[in-house]
Amino acid sequence: MGFQPFKTFLFGFAFSPSLRANVFEVMRLASFFEATLLLIHVGEKNNTKEQQLQALVKECPNSPSSVEVHWRSGEPVATLLKACHEFNVDLLLLGALKRENVVKFYLGSIARKLTRKAPCSVLLMLNPAVERHPCKHVVVNGFDSPQTRETVEASFYVSQCLGAEKITVVEEISESLVAVAVDDDRSLRKATLKKERINRAEKNRVLDIVHSFAPAQLERVNWSTQSIFGRRGYSIGHFARVVRADLLVMNAQEESSFFSRFFPKDLEHILAELPTDVLIVNTKSNG
């Protein structure tokens, strides 16, 4: 069926010091995507809170055509997950936290649980801001996976909505595939040729994916492919950090959970090393 555009966004907001930046950011994103924005607060509703939120929404220069505010009671994770199902949400927006005095980001316990259990795609935002930080470079996984075509297609759609200038489709190749003992010139040449052959096959596979898209999907953005050898999941995060990508787009789930499949078992370590904003595309929710 192919990737379906994100048309309903959900952001669970709290009355914290970052509320203004968060509201401006999610209003702006929903406007760019021409999506309905659901703002949900799990907690008590009172006139002061309601007026504070309404004032922020009115202050935003970018406003989607539809903004709904809902007040719910209950346990935050269960309540927001229920709302994702209830409103058929396409994209759940979550903010990451910066470690005190250190430029490293991680997810709080609520955001981490939502990321693992969400029935829809998830956007992890590192730097929600009142003034926009343009998204210029998007990195997307080109894994050999049934879900990758829709994930790559999503990256082109997102890039067009955000006005990004560049997409890099990364094929991560396991070092074990070229495991040849190098102890002389002959074995070195053998390893080099094997690496080149695998690299060429991976590049052609990704090119076939991109070339299958409609021409309109490829307009206004420059794209290229990049092969990297290393540990799947970890290597692409490192690459995104090195090239200073503004957004990393990843597959959501395969045979097991996203994190156990792609990342080391120490979840806290990975969530403390978020390289940039991360979009996790849940293709099951897109058709």
N, C-alpha and C positions, 0 to 999 in steps of 0.2 A: 504493500500500500504506500510505502514511503513515509518520509517524515511529515508530520502534521504541525503547522505553526502553533506557537504558544499563544493562546488567546485568553487564558484566565490565570492571573498571577495571585498568589497569596503571600502576605507578609504578616507574621505574628509580631506585634509591636509591644514594647514595654515602655513605661514612663521613666526612661533612664536619661543620662546626660547626652546620649547619642541619638535621642529620638528625632531631633530636627534634621540631622544629617541623613538618618535612615529614611525618613518620610520624603525628603527631597530626592534621594536616590531612587527609591522604588516608584515614586510618581513619574520621575523622568524615564525610567526603564519601561514602565507600562505605556507611557506616551509614545516612545520610540517604536514599540512593538504593536501599537494600536490594540492593546489588550485591556480587558477588564481587570481592575485592581481590587482585591479584597483585603482590607485591613482588619485584622482580628486581634482583639486584646483578651487574653485569658486572665480575668480578674474583675475586681469591682468597678462598676460604672457609677460616676457621679458627675455633677454639672461642671466642676472644675476641670476634670480630665477631658470631658467631651468638648468643652470650649477651647482647651489648649490644642487638642488634635484638630478641630475644625479651623482654628486660626492658622496652623501650620499648613494644612491642605490648601487653604485659600492663598497662602503666601507663595506657594510653589509656582515658578514660571512655566513649568511643563506639567500639563494636566491631561490624563487619559480621559476618554469620553465617558467612562463609567468608573466611579469609585464607590465602593460599598464598605461601610464600617459595621463590624459586628462585635458584640461584647458577649463573651462566654465565661462560664464558670467551670471549674474542673481541674484535672491534672493537665499541665500544659502539653506534654507530648501526645497523650491520647486525644485531647481536645482538638489539637491542630491536625493530627492525622485524620480524625473523623471529618473535619472540615474539608480536607483535601478530597475525600471521597464524596462528601455531600455536595460540593460545588463543582465536582469534576475538574479539579485544578490541573493545569498543564505544567506550571512552574512554581515551585516553592522557593522563596527568597530567604536566605539565612545570612546573618552577619557573623563574621569571624571576629575573634578578639586578639588584640595585640598584647603580648606579654609585657609586663611593666619594664620600661627602660630598655627593652630589647626589640629589635625590628623582626620579630618572628610571630607568626599567627597560629592560632589554634581554635578549635571549636569548643564551646562550653558544653556541658553534659546534655542539655536540652537539644541544642543544635546537632550534636553528634548523633543522638538517638534518632532525631528526625531525618537526618541524612541517610541513615542505614535503613530506615523503615518506610520512607516516603513512597507512595504509589505513583509518583510523578517525577518529572525531572527536577533537579535541585541546582540553584545557583548560590555558591558560597561567595559572599562579598567581603573583601578584605578592607577596603577603604571607602565605605559610604561617605559621600561628601555633599555639602550644600552646593559648591561649585563643581561642575563636571570635570572629571579626568577623562579625556578622550580615550577610547579603545582603538588602538592603532594596529596591533599585531595579535592575531589569534593562532594558537597552536592547538592542533587536534590529533588525537591518536589515530593511527592507520593500522591498528592491530588486525591480524588475520582472524576475523570473528564475524559471525552472521549479523551482528548488530552494528558493525562498523560503518556500513554504507549509510545508514540513517544518521549515525553520529556525525559523519563527515558532512552529510547534507545539511544537518542542523547547524554546523559551524559556518557554512556559507550563508544560510538564512540569518543567523545571528549577526554575522559580519555586515550584511547589508543593512539590517535594522540599526546597528550601532555606528555605521559609517567607517568600519575598519578598513585599513588600506592593504593589509597583507594577511594571508593564511599560510601556515606551514603544516603540511600533513606529515606526521612523523611515523615512520615504520620502525618499531623497536625489534631488533633481532637478537635473540639469545646468543650469548657467546658460546653456549654448548653446541650450537649448530655448526660451528667452525672449529670444534675442538680437535686440533691436529697438533701433535707434539712437534715443536719446531726445534731441531737440533743441528740442522745443516742447511745449505742453500736450497737443496731440493725440497725439503719439507717446508721451508719458508715460502717457496714459490707455490707449493701445493696449497698451503693455507691461504695465501693471497688470492689464488684463482678461485678457491672455494668461496671465499668471502665476497669476491666480485660477482660470482654467479648468483649467490643468494641475494646480494644487494640488488642486482639487476631484476631478478624475479619479483622481489618485494616492490620495487619501484613500478614495474609494469602492472602489478596487481592494484596498486593504489591509483595509478593513472587510469586504469580501466574503470575504477569506481567513479572518479571525478568526471571522466568523459561520458559517463552514462547520464549525467544530469542535463536538464534542459539548459540551453544557452542563456536564458534569462537569469538562471540561478548563479551563473558565473560572472555576471556583469559587475563592473565597478570594484572589483577586488583582484589583486595580484595574488596568485597562489603558486606554491612550489612544494616539492617533496623533500624529505630529509631522512636518510637511514641512520640509525644509531645502534651500536652494539652494546648490550648491557643487560641489566636485570629489568624485566618487564614491569612497568609501572613506576619504578624508582627512576629509571633513566630519563623518561619523558618529563618528569617533574624537575629534574636537574636541568634538562635542556631548556625548559620554559623559563627557569630562573636565570640561566646564563644569557639567553637572548632577550631577557626582560620583556617577555610576552605580557600582554594586558589581560589575556584570558586563556585558560587551558580547558579544552573540551574533551571529555572522556566518556567512554561507554559506562553504563550503569552496572547491570548485572549480567552474568553469564550463568555458569553452572552453580555458582555460590554467590555469596554477598560480594558487593563491589570491593570492599576493603580487603577481605580475606583473599580475593582472587588476585588483585593487582598489587597489593602492598604488603609489607612485612607484617607479622602478627602483632607487633607492638603498635597498636593503633594510635596511642597518645603521641608517640614519637613522630608519626607521619602527620598527624593533625597539627603538630607544633611546627611543621616545616612546609606548610602550604606555600607554594611558590608564587602564586598570583591568584586572581579570582578564578574559581573553578566551576565549570558547568558540567554537571553529571547528567547525561542524556538517558532517560529511561524510555527505551523504544517500545516497551510493552504498553506504555501509556499513550503512545502515538500511533496507534493503529493495530 
